[in-house]
Amino acid sequence: MRQSLAIHRRHPARRSVETDFYDEQGREFPRLTRSMVQRAWRYGRRETVDGGQYLYRVGDRNVDLFIILDGEVDILESDGRGGHGLITTHQANQFTGELDQLSGRAVLVCAKVARPTIVLRIPRSSMLSMVRAEPDIAEIMMRAFILRRARLQHSAEGGTLILGSENSADCLRIRSFLLRNGYPHRLVDTDKDPDARQALDLFDISEASLPVVVIEGQTSVSRPTNRDLAEILGIAETFEADHIYDVVVVGAGPAGLAAAVYSASEGLDTIVVEAFGPGGQAGTSSKIENYLGFPMGVSGQGLASRAQVQAQRFGARLVVARAAKRLECTSHPFKVELDDGQVISARSVVVASGARYRRLNVPGIELFEGQGVHYAATALEGRLCAGSDAVVVGGGNSAGQAAVYLSARARHVHILIRGNGLSDTMSDYLVQRIMQSSSITLHTRCSVTALEGSGRLELVRWACEDGRDIAQPAANLFLMIGALPNTDWLEGCVNLDRNGFVVTAPGAEELQEFGQYVTSRPGIFAVGDARSKSIKRVASSVGEGSVVVHSIHSWLASLQQR
């Protein structure tokens, strides 16, 4: 166990215990009422802890929840130099924890008792029971957990540091993975930051090994894979190999997360498998403005992160950086084999593995992927467009959202489509913005023919049916065309259409009782973009994910009757 080092007070050292939880500061570090604390007693036990002891440290998993009854507990984060900085001090009727309290992942902070303190220790399993049974306590805790994670993401002063070029494909991948999984980090751009050389020397890092992820100022990992990151940082969630779940949901896009929320909330033992991070294709959208309930719009990632918290609050497990490799469907329970060899057993399977954008058939395009060619338009990619032109290929809503978003960041945005216009494939509100924008030019009946650049994309060539050949200097090309289903792992199990999408509601009489999302094999359901003839919209995917739970109940009931 590491010895604690110096504590650097970067944040205000003390929060007044008189703060009411309805103001902003109080919502992040609220105090429970006396009645709430009394009700919490049934879920935990009283302990007295000496000053200087740690309740938990950075990297610990499945930590307990602590409600302070008397005394003080300092919450500390790594300063990236082997020491700790004080975030806040919890006092009477306040509680520890943030979002990792729900997931059981490795925690991002330490909790150290400042002086002899009496706490109510609530084991994580009991805490999950409490938030389901005590809605007023749950509301305060959920809000606080979310705000605390937002603070960590916003400050990102220590903990995890990325050394590398912002324009590096590996660096972009690592940052995207951490952002999609809500993990705080900070980038030191070796191309721009004058302190970067000092950092390289400090950690004895060569240019060839970049990007490097530095964890708590002590451990450095060169060019880690997403799975490496998940394991090292504690993002990867463990599960019991011999446990049989009620539902395994493959894919954490809108459809998969909706299925997880509704199945877990109805008491089904639920686990979700996700290859990258929550959000799916929707997670690549900078802003969705026509989703019900968000009049000012919401980013795809923002929507996904809220849904993830909901699912975990109800007890759903989320396994990330693991892709489904194969489904064993000839016997019960079904078995989902992951790409690392682990196997998840479940009584039912929800296929929500979605789809991915197509790659352009242009020579050498693979050389520029992540180095100017992108399949997402989030804040990370948007930063790379400053001061240069950007090209968007595609005529759907995702392409329109990307073009509008990038037009405020790039010098100019060019949209390329093969058709005659956007009205047949894109929502009218986006069409109107594009046509009225002086920063966006629509090029109809045009196709990309070549990409050029030395190491990074520098120029995009396209040809149009009217005979024009255009060579446009551009540092970034965004591809949002077509859709290829992520269904290879289902081979031999369920019927697919000619494009590889899952066929549902096959019409067999013995399957009709299991609803419209059942596949050709009872007990296996498909929702969202992976489903044949589905409407490729976020709202419809969420609807399918929520409705399929009724069919799952019917299937599970039929198993009990056998």
Residue pairs with C-beta under 8 A, 6 or more apart in sequence:
1 57
2 57
4 54
4 84
4 110
4 112
5 82
5 83
5 84
6 83
6 84
7 74
7 76
7 83
7 84
7 85
7 86
8 79
8 83
8 84
8 85
8 86
9 85
9 86
10 79
10 85
10 86
10 155
10 157
11 85
11 86
11 87
11 88
11 155
12 88
13 86
13 89
14 88
14 89
15 25
15 29
15 88
15 89
15 91
17 31
17 91
17 92
17 93
17 94
19 25
19 26
19 29
19 30
19 31
20 26
21 27
21 30
21 31
21 140
27 143
27 144
27 147
28 144
28 147
28 148
28 151
29 88
29 90
29 94
29 144
30 94
30 140
30 143
30 144
31 92
31 93
31 94
32 40
32 67
32 93
32 94
32 95
32 137
32 140
33 93
34 93
36 134
36 136
36 137
36 140
37 67
37 69
37 93
37 120
39 134
39 137
40 67
40 120
40 122
40 130
40 134
40 137
41 120
43 122
43 126
43 127
43 129
43 130
44 64
44 65
44 67
44 120
44 121
44 122
44 123
44 126
45 120
45 121
46 69
46 118
46 119
46 120
46 121
47 118
47 119
47 120
47 121
48 116
48 117
48 118
49 55
49 71
49 113
49 116
49 117
49 118
49 119
50 113
50 116
51 113
51 114
51 115
51 116
51 117
52 112
52 113
53 112
53 113
54 110
54 111
54 112
54 113
55 63
55 64
55 66
55 73
55 96
55 111
55 112
55 113
55 119
56 63
56 64
56 107
56 110
56 111
57 107
57 110
58 77
58 78
58 106
58 107
58 108
58 109
58 110
58 159
58 216
59 106
59 107
59 234
60 106
60 107
61 104
61 105
61 106
61 107
61 234
61 238
62 104
62 124
63 97
63 100
63 101
63 107
63 124
64 121
64 122
64 123
64 124
64 127
65 95
65 96
65 97
65 101
65 121
65 122
65 123
65 124
65 127
66 73
66 95
66 96
66 97
66 111
66 119
66 120
66 121
66 122
67 93
67 94
67 95
67 119
67 120
67 122
68 90
68 91
68 92
68 93
68 94
68 95
68 117
68 118
68 119
69 92
69 93
69 118
69 119
69 120
70 92
70 117
70 118
71 91
71 92
71 113
71 114
71 115
71 116
71 117
71 118
71 119
72 89
72 90
72 91
72 113
72 114
72 115
72 117
73 89
73 90
73 96
73 111
73 112
73 113
73 114
73 117
73 119
74 86
74 88
74 89
74 90
74 110
74 111
74 112
74 113
74 114
75 86
75 87
75 88
75 89
75 90
75 96
75 109
75 110
75 111
76 84
76 85
76 86
76 87
76 109
76 110
76 111
76 112
77 84
77 85
77 87
77 108
77 109
77 110
77 152
77 157
77 158
77 159
78 84
78 85
78 158
78 159
78 216
78 217
79 85
79 157
79 158
79 217
80 157
80 158
80 159
80 161
80 186
80 214
80 216
80 217
81 158
81 217
82 216
82 217
82 218
84 110
85 157
85 158
87 109
87 151
89 114
90 96
95 141
95 144
96 111
97 141
97 144
97 145
97 148
98 107
98 108
98 109
98 144
98 145
98 148
98 149
98 152
99 145
99 146
99 148
99 149
99 182
99 309
99 312
100 106
100 107
100 108
100 234
101 107
101 124
101 127
101 145
102 128
102 145
102 309
102 312
102 313
103 237
103 312
103 318
104 124
104 237
105 234
105 235
105 236
105 237
106 233
106 234
106 235
107 234
108 152
108 159
108 183
108 184
109 152
122 130
128 313
128 315
130 137
130 138
131 137
131 138
131 141
131 142
131 313
132 138
132 313
132 314
132 315
138 313
142 309
142 313
145 309
146 309
149 182
149 184
152 159
152 184
153 182
153 184
155 184
156 184
156 185
156 186
157 186
158 216
158 217
159 184
159 185
159 215
159 216
160 178
160 183
160 184
160 185
160 186
160 213
160 214
160 215
160 216
160 233
161 185
161 186
161 187
161 188
161 199
161 213
161 214
161 215
161 217
162 171
162 174
162 175
162 185
162 186
162 187
162 188
162 211
162 212
162 213
162 214
163 188
163 190
163 196
163 199
163 200
163 203
163 205
163 210
163 211
163 212
163 213
163 214
164 170
164 171
164 174
164 187
164 188
164 189
164 190
164 210
164 211
164 212
165 171
165 189
165 190
165 191
165 210
165 211
166 172
166 187
166 189
166 191
166 192
166 383
166 384
167 191
167 371
167 384
167 456
168 210
168 211
168 370
168 371
169 369
169 370
169 371
170 211
170 223
170 370
171 187
171 210
171 211
172 370
172 380
172 381
173 226
173 370
174 211
174 213
174 224
174 226
174 229
175 185
175 187
175 380
176 277
176 376
176 378
176 380
177 226
177 229
177 276
177 277
177 321
178 184
178 185
178 229
179 277
179 301
179 378
179 380
180 276
180 277
180 278
180 279
180 283
180 301
180 304
181 230
181 235
181 277
181 278
181 320
182 305
182 308
183 233
183 235
188 195
188 196
188 199
189 196
190 196
190 197
190 200
190 207
190 210
193 199
199 205
200 206
200 207
203 212
203 214
203 220
205 212
205 220
205 222
209 222
209 223
210 222
210 223
211 222
211 223
212 220
212 221
212 222
212 223
213 220
213 221
213 224
213 229
213 232
214 220
215 221
215 232
215 233
219 232
221 228
221 229
221 232
224 232
226 276
226 321
227 236
227 321
227 322
227 340
229 235
229 321
230 236
230 320
230 321
235 320
235 321
236 319
236 320
236 321
236 322
237 317
237 318
237 319
237 320
239 271
239 317
239 319
239 342
239 344
241 342
241 343
242 345
243 345
244 333
244 345
244 346
244 347
245 269
245 270
245 271
245 344
245 345
245 346
245 347
246 263
246 268
246 269
246 270
246 346
246 347
246 348
246 552
246 556
247 259
247 260
247 263
247 268
247 269
247 270
247 271
247 346
247 347
247 348
247 349
247 350
247 552
248 270
248 271
248 272
248 273
248 334
248 336
248 344
248 346
248 348
248 349
248 350
249 256
249 259
249 260
249 263
249 270
249 271
249 272
249 273
249 350
249 352
250 256
250 272
250 273
250 324
250 336
250 349
250 350
250 351
250 352
250 353
250 489
251 272
251 273
251 274
251 280
251 351
251 352
251 353
251 354
251 486
251 528
251 530
252 260
252 272
252 273
252 274
252 277
252 278
252 279
252 280
252 304
252 308
252 318
252 320
252 352
253 278
253 279
253 280
253 281
253 282
253 283
253 304
253 352
253 354
253 528
253 529
253 541
254 280
254 282
254 303
254 304
254 307
254 528
254 538
254 541
254 542
254 545
255 280
255 352
255 354
255 527
255 528
255 529
255 541
255 542
255 544
255 545
256 272
256 274
256 280
256 350
256 352
256 353
256 354
256 527
256 528
256 545
257 272
257 278
257 304
257 307
257 308
257 310
257 311
257 545
258 307
258 527
258 541
258 542
258 543
258 544
258 545
258 546
259 350
259 352
259 527
259 545
259 546
259 548
259 549
260 270
260 272
260 307
260 311
260 316
260 318
260 545
261 307
261 310
261 311
261 314
261 316
261 545
261 546
262 545
262 546
262 549
263 270
263 316
263 350
263 549
263 552
264 270
264 311
264 314
264 315
264 316
265 314
266 549
266 553
268 549
268 552
268 553
268 556
269 315
270 311
270 315
270 316
270 317
271 316
271 317
271 318
271 319
271 344
271 346
272 311
272 316
272 317
272 318
272 319
273 319
273 322
273 323
273 324
273 336
273 338
273 344
274 318
274 319
274 320
274 321
274 322
275 320
275 321
275 322
275 323
275 324
276 320
276 321
277 283
277 320
278 301
278 304
278 305
278 307
278 308
278 318
278 320
279 300
279 301
279 303
279 304
279 305
280 304
280 352
280 354
280 528
280 529
281 300
281 354
281 355
281 356
281 357
281 398
281 529
282 288
282 300
282 303
282 304
282 538
282 541
283 300
283 301
283 304
283 376
283 378
284 300
284 375
284 376
284 377
284 378
284 398
285 299
285 300
285 377
285 398
285 401
285 402
286 299
286 300
286 377
286 378
286 379
286 382
286 401
286 402
286 405
287 297
287 298
287 299
287 401
287 404
287 405
288 294
288 297
288 298
288 299
288 300
288 303
288 401
288 538
289 296
289 297
289 401
289 429
290 427
290 429
290 539
291 297
291 298
291 303
291 538
291 539
292 539
294 303
299 378
300 538
301 378
303 538
308 318
311 318
312 318
319 338
319 344
322 338
322 339
322 340
322 342
323 338
323 339
323 489
324 336
324 337
324 338
324 339
324 353
324 489
325 337
325 338
325 339
325 489
326 336
326 337
326 489
326 491
327 334
327 335
327 336
327 337
327 349
327 489
327 490
327 493
327 524
328 334
328 335
328 336
328 337
329 349
329 492
329 493
329 494
329 521
329 524
332 347
332 523
332 559
333 345
333 346
333 347
334 345
334 346
334 347
334 348
334 349
334 523
334 524
335 343
335 344
335 345
336 343
336 344
336 346
336 349
337 343
338 344
347 523
347 555
347 556
347 559
348 523
348 524
348 525
348 552
348 555
348 556
349 523
349 524
349 525
350 525
350 526
350 527
350 545
350 548
350 552
351 487
351 490
351 494
351 502
351 519
351 524
351 525
351 526
351 527
351 530
351 531
352 526
352 527
352 528
352 530
352 545
353 485
353 486
353 487
353 489
353 530
354 485
354 486
354 528
354 529
354 530
355 483
355 484
355 485
355 486
355 501
355 529
355 530
355 536
356 375
356 483
356 484
356 486
357 375
357 394
357 479
357 480
357 481
357 482
357 483
357 484
358 479
358 481
358 482
358 483
358 484
359 365
359 366
359 479
360 393
360 448
360 479
360 481
362 448
362 449
362 450
362 451
363 450
364 451
365 373
365 451
368 451
368 453
368 456
368 457
368 477
371 453
371 455
371 456
371 457
372 451
372 453
372 456
372 457
372 458
372 475
372 476
372 477
373 451
373 457
373 476
373 477
373 479
374 381
374 476
374 477
374 478
374 479
375 478
375 479
375 480
376 478
377 392
377 401
377 402
377 405
377 406
377 478
377 480
381 476
381 478
382 405
382 406
382 409
383 409
384 475
384 476
385 406
385 409
385 410
385 475
385 476
386 409
386 410
387 411
388 410
388 411
388 473
388 474
388 475
388 476
389 410
389 411
389 412
389 413
389 414
389 472
389 473
389 474
389 475
390 406
390 410
390 412
390 413
390 414
390 474
390 475
390 476
390 477
390 478
391 413
391 414
391 415
391 416
391 448
391 460
391 462
391 472
391 474
391 476
391 477
391 478
392 399
392 402
392 403
392 406
392 413
392 414
392 415
392 416
392 477
392 478
392 480
393 399
393 415
393 416
393 417
393 448
393 477
393 478
393 479
393 480
393 481
394 402
394 415
394 417
394 478
394 479
394 480
394 481
395 415
395 417
395 418
395 419
395 422
395 425
395 426
396 425
396 426
396 480
396 536
397 426
397 427
397 430
397 537
398 480
399 415
399 426
399 478
399 480
399 481
400 422
400 426
400 427
400 430
400 431
400 433
400 434
401 430
402 478
402 480
403 413
403 415
403 434
403 440
404 430
404 433
404 434
404 437
404 440
406 413
406 478
407 413
407 437
407 439
407 440
408 439
410 439
410 476
412 439
412 440
412 441
413 439
413 440
413 441
414 440
414 441
414 443
414 472
414 474
415 434
415 440
415 441
415 442
415 443
416 443
416 446
416 447
416 448
416 462
417 442
417 443
417 444
417 445
417 446
418 445
418 446
418 447
419 425
419 444
419 445
420 444
420 445
421 444
422 430
422 431
422 434
422 442
423 431
434 440
434 442
435 442
443 462
443 464
443 470
444 464
445 464
445 465
445 466
446 462
446 463
446 464
446 465
446 468
446 470
447 462
447 463
447 464
448 460
448 461
448 462
448 477
449 461
449 462
449 463
449 469
450 460
450 461
451 457
451 459
451 460
451 461
451 477
452 458
452 459
452 460
452 461
453 459
456 475
457 474
457 475
457 476
457 477
458 473
458 474
458 475
459 471
459 472
459 473
459 474
460 471
460 472
460 474
460 477
461 469
461 470
461 471
461 472
462 469
462 470
462 472
463 469
463 470
464 470
483 529
483 536
484 500
485 496
485 499
485 500
485 501
485 502
485 529
485 530
486 530
487 496
487 500
487 501
487 502
487 530
488 500
490 496
490 502
493 521
493 524
494 502
494 503
494 519
494 520
494 521
494 524
494 526
495 502
495 503
495 506
495 519
495 520
496 502
496 503
496 532
497 503
497 532
499 532
501 530
501 531
501 532
501 533
501 534
502 519
502 526
502 530
502 531
502 532
503 519
503 520
503 532
504 516
504 517
504 518
504 519
504 525
504 526
504 531
504 532
505 511
505 515
505 516
505 517
505 518
506 518
506 519
506 520
508 520
510 522
511 518
511 520
511 522
513 554
513 558
514 522
514 525
514 551
514 554
514 555
515 525
515 547
515 548
515 550
515 551
515 554
516 551
517 525
517 526
517 527
517 531
517 544
517 547
517 548
517 551
518 524
518 525
518 551
518 555
519 525
519 526
522 555
522 558
523 555
523 559
525 548
525 551
525 552
527 534
527 541
527 544
527 545
527 548
528 534
528 541
528 544
528 545
529 536
529 541
531 544
534 540
534 541
534 544
